Amino acid sequence: MFDKLIENLKANPRTIVFTEGSDARILEATARLNENDFLTPILVGDVAEVEKAAKEGNFDITGVQILDPATYADMDRMVEVMVELRKGKMSPEDCRKNLMKGNYFGTMLVKMGYADALLGGATYSTADTVRPALQLIKTKPGSNNVSSCFIMVRENANGTEERLFMGDCAIQIDPDEDALAETAIECANTAKTFGVEPKVAFLSYSTKGSGKGDAVDKARNACEKAKALDPQLAIDGEMQFDAAVSPVVGQLKFPGSSVAGYANTFIFPEIQSGNIGYKIAQRLGGFAAYGPVLQGLNAPINDLSRGCDADEVYKMAIITAALA
């Protein structure tokens, strides 16, 4: 997957801004990117601190642009643009104060076209990465919500690579039917971006009416709404996880479904089950989890886990830039 993404980026080079420029993991990933020419990194932070941290870690960031909000030459213009974007919700003083923070400053670099994408969250919380994106980048036309998708990758014994997509495991706590349907369409589009023809399963504790309850109704109704949004997609539900992934169980419990038993894109009913589900796949199933990939925004803004390592930063940078 990454070989293909890198090949695409070589043909269409991108620039990505890292909001936590002095973090050792960010610097190691930046040094790795700096050896190639398919993705240009920008580091946000105090120049002296970033250079000191790079030297201490023996990370070669020669030629990498480091931008310090405190000395940024175009800050006045950035404040003006942000005031306009916030439409009276923030004073010029409040905007300038927020722009001293890497998360807001980096987001405005994307908004103003100085960078194509942003990756943050090595030290910021998910909320601190998403909030500036919602306020400044905003949702793309046709999107009413921001959702997330984890890309799950595993190399099988025969040498093939298995890719699964899981949403929403990080952003929407308890989406309603409409938001869940939109999440399904976005996750399917993410799967396509990364070379997979999506087969989308709405997960539940029930398969095709075997169980009853509000949660079952929600999954089933959201599935029907998703089908209406994109009739060409392979979407089905509600179904239990075993029916979604086992051809024998799937065709027994949900006969005739083109998705049951063959699903590769899984829509969880709410964040709790989604977060538990992807972590089980990661820790017990041997899948590498990349994400959360944020969906529905006007530009690629992605969040790192605070427990990430440098390799995850490097790969998430490639994933994020590929969405630009």
C-alpha positions in Angstrom: 0.0 0.0 0.0 2.7 2.5 1.0 4.8 1.7 -2.1 1.8 2.7 -4.3 1.1 5.8 -2.2 4.7 6.9 -2.5 4.7 6.3 -6.2 1.6 8.6 -6.5 3.2 11.3 -4.3 6.3 11.3 -6.5 4.1 12.2 -9.4 2.2 14.7 -7.3 4.5 16.1 -4.6 2.8 17.5 -1.5 3.8 19.6 1.5 2.7 18.6 5.0 2.9 20.6 8.2 3.8 18.9 11.6 2.4 20.9 14.5 4.8 19.6 17.1 8.2 20.2 15.5 10.4 19.6 18.4 9.0 16.1 19.3 11.6 13.4 18.7 9.2 11.1 16.8 8.2 13.9 14.5 11.9 14.8 13.9 12.8 11.2 13.1 10.0 10.9 10.6 10.9 14.3 9.2 14.5 13.2 8.7 13.3 10.1 6.9 11.0 12.1 4.6 13.8 14.6 4.0 15.9 11.9 2.4 13.3 11.6 -0.4 11.5 14.0 -2.7 7.9 13.0 -2.6 6.7 14.8 0.5 8.0 18.1 1.9 7.7 18.6 5.6 7.2 21.9 7.5 8.0 21.9 11.2 6.2 24.3 13.6 8.1 25.4 16.7 10.8 27.6 18.1 13.7 27.3 15.6 16.4 26.9 18.3 14.4 24.3 20.2 13.7 22.3 17.1 17.3 22.4 15.9 18.5 21.4 19.4 16.2 18.5 19.6 17.2 17.3 16.1 20.9 17.5 17.0 20.4 15.6 20.3 18.5 12.9 18.4 21.0 12.9 15.5 18.2 13.6 13.0 19.2 15.3 9.8 16.7 17.9 9.0 19.0 20.0 6.8 16.9 22.2 4.5 13.6 21.6 6.3 11.5 24.7 6.8 10.9 25.5 10.5 8.2 28.1 11.2 7.9 29.8 14.6 4.5 31.5 15.2 6.2 34.1 17.4 8.4 35.3 14.6 6.3 34.4 11.5 6.5 37.3 9.0 3.0 37.0 7.7 1.3 36.7 11.1 -0.8 39.9 10.7 -2.3 38.6 7.5 -3.0 35.3 9.1 -4.8 37.0 12.0 -7.0 38.9 9.5 -7.9 35.7 7.7 -8.7 33.9 10.9 -10.9 36.8 12.2 -12.9 36.6 9.0 -13.2 32.8 9.3 -14.4 33.0 12.9 -17.0 35.6 11.9 -17.0 37.5 15.1 -16.6 34.5 17.4 -13.0 35.5 18.1 -11.5 39.0 18.5 -8.2 39.8 16.7 -6.5 39.5 20.1 -8.0 36.0 20.7 -7.0 34.9 17.2 -3.4 36.1 17.6 -3.2 34.3 21.0 -4.5 31.0 19.5 -2.1 31.3 16.5 0.8 31.2 18.9 -0.2 27.5 19.4 1.1 25.0 16.9 -2.3 23.4 16.2 -4.0 26.7 15.2 -1.0 28.0 13.4 -0.5 24.8 11.4 -4.1 24.6 10.5 -4.0 28.2 9.1 -1.0 27.3 7.0 -3.2 24.7 5.3 -6.1 27.0 5.1 -4.0 29.7 3.4 -2.4 27.3 1.0 1.1 27.2 2.4 0.8 23.5 3.0 -1.4 20.8 1.5 -2.0 18.7 4.7 -1.5 18.6 8.4 -0.5 15.9 10.9 -0.8 16.6 14.7 -1.5 14.8 17.9 1.8 13.5 19.0 1.3 15.6 22.1 -2.0 17.3 21.4 -5.3 15.6 22.2 -7.6 14.6 19.4 -9.9 17.4 20.4 -7.0 19.9 20.1 -6.3 18.7 16.5 -9.9 18.5 15.4 -11.2 21.8 16.9 -9.1 24.1 14.8 -9.9 22.0 11.7 -13.6 22.4 12.3 -13.3 26.1 13.0 -11.0 27.0 10.1 -10.9 24.3 7.5 -14.6 23.3 8.0 -16.5 20.5 6.3 -16.4 20.0 2.6 -19.5 20.7 0.4 -22.1 17.9 0.9 -20.7 16.9 4.3 -22.5 17.6 7.5 -20.2 15.8 9.9 -16.6 15.0 10.5 -16.0 11.3 11.1 -12.9 9.0 11.3 -11.7 5.8 9.8 -8.9 3.5 10.8 -7.0 1.7 8.1 -6.1 -1.8 9.3 -3.2 -3.5 7.4 -1.9 -7.0 7.9 0.5 -9.2 5.9 -0.9 -12.7 5.5 1.1 -15.9 5.5 0.9 -16.1 1.7 2.5 -12.7 1.4 -0.6 -10.9 0.4 -1.6 -7.7 2.2 -5.0 -7.4 3.8 -6.6 -4.0 4.3 -9.7 -3.3 6.3 -11.4 0.0 7.1 -13.2 0.7 10.4 -15.3 3.8 11.4 -16.1 5.7 13.4 -13.8 4.7 16.2 -12.5 8.1 17.3 -14.6 11.1 16.7 -18.4 10.8 16.8 -19.5 9.5 20.2 -23.0 8.4 19.4 -23.9 9.4 15.8 -27.6 9.4 14.7 -28.8 7.5 11.6 -28.0 10.2 9.2 -24.5 10.8 10.5 -23.8 7.0 10.5 -24.9 6.7 6.9 -22.6 9.6 6.0 -19.8 7.9 7.8 -20.3 4.8 5.8 -20.0 6.7 2.5 -16.9 8.5 3.7 -15.3 5.2 4.9 -16.1 3.6 1.5 -14.4 6.6 -0.3 -11.4 6.2 2.0 -11.2 2.5 1.1 -11.2 3.4 -2.6 -8.5 6.0 -2.1 -6.3 3.2 -0.7 -6.9 0.7 -3.5 -9.8 -1.3 -2.0 -13.2 -1.9 -3.6 -15.4 -1.4 -0.5 -17.9 -3.9 0.8 -19.6 -2.0 3.7 -21.2 -3.8 6.7 -23.2 -2.0 9.3 -22.4 -3.9 12.5 -24.8 -4.9 15.2 -25.6 -7.6 17.7 -28.3 -8.6 15.3 -28.2 -10.0 11.7 -31.1 -9.2 9.4 -33.6 -8.9 12.2 -32.5 -11.7 14.5 -32.3 -9.3 17.4 -34.6 -6.4 18.5 -34.0 -3.0 20.0 -33.3 0.6 19.3 -29.6 0.0 18.4 -30.6 -2.6 15.9 -33.1 -0.3 14.3 -30.5 2.5 14.2 -28.0 0.3 12.3 -30.6 -1.0 9.9 -32.1 2.4 9.2 -28.7 4.0 8.7 -27.8 1.2 6.3 -30.9 2.0 4.2 -30.0 5.7 4.2 -26.5 4.9 3.1 -27.8 2.8 0.2 -29.9 5.8 -0.8 -26.9 8.1 -0.7 -24.9 5.8 -3.0 -26.9 3.0 -4.7 -23.8 1.8 -6.5 -21.9 0.8 -3.4 -22.0 -2.7 -1.9 -23.6 -2.0 1.5 -25.6 -4.2 3.8 -26.7 -4.6 7.3 -27.5 -4.8 10.1 -25.2 -7.8 10.7 -23.1 -9.4 13.4 -19.3 -9.4 12.9 -19.1 -13.1 12.2 -21.7 -12.7 9.5 -19.7 -9.8 8.0 -16.4 -11.7 7.7 -17.2 -15.4 7.5 -18.6 -16.5 4.1 -20.2 -19.6 5.7 -21.8 -17.7 8.6 -22.6 -14.7 6.4 -24.6 -16.7 3.8 -26.3 -18.8 6.5 -27.4 -15.7 8.5 -27.8 -13.3 5.6 -28.4 -15.3 2.4 -28.0 -13.5 -0.9 -26.1 -10.6 0.5 -23.1 -9.5 -1.6 -21.5 -8.1 1.6 -22.1 -10.7 4.2 -19.0 -12.9 4.6 -16.9 -10.6 2.5 -17.0 -7.2 4.2 -13.8 -5.1 4.3 -15.3 -1.8 5.6 -17.0 -1.9 9.0 -19.4 0.7 10.4 -19.7 0.5 14.1 -22.9 1.9 15.8 -21.1 4.2 18.2 -17.6 5.1 19.3 -17.3 2.7 22.2 -17.8 -0.5 20.2 -15.7 1.0 17.4 -12.8 1.9 19.6 -12.9 -1.5 21.2 -13.2 -3.3 17.9 -10.2 -1.7 16.1 -8.0 -2.2 19.2 -8.9 -5.9 19.4 -8.0 -6.3 15.7 -4.7 -4.4 16.4 -3.6 -6.2 19.5 -5.0 -9.7 18.9 -5.4 -9.9 15.2 -2.0 -8.7 14.2 -3.2 -5.7 12.2 -1.3 -2.4 12.1 -3.7 0.4 12.7 -3.2 3.7 10.9 -5.4 6.6 11.9 -7.7 8.0 12.8 -8.0 9.4 9.3 -10.4 12.3 9.5 -13.2 12.4 6.9 -15.5 15.2 5.8 -13.1 18.1 6.0 -12.1 20.5 3.2 -8.4 19.5 3.5 -6.5 16.5 4.9 -6.0 17.1 8.7 -5.1 13.9 10.6 -4.5 13.0 14.2 -1.8 10.9 15.7 -2.1 8.7 18.8 0.0 10.2 21.6 1.5 6.7 22.0 2.7 6.7 18.4 6.3 5.9 17.3 8.3 7.5 14.5 7.4 4.8 12.0 3.7 5.5 12.6 4.3 9.3 12.1 6.1 8.6 8.8 3.4 6.3 7.5 0.5 8.6 8.7 2.3 11.5 6.9 2.2 9.5 3.7 -1.5 8.6 4.2 -2.4 12.1 5.0 -0.6 13.6 2.0 -2.2 11.0 -0.2 -5.6 12.4 0.6 -4.6 15.9 -0.6 
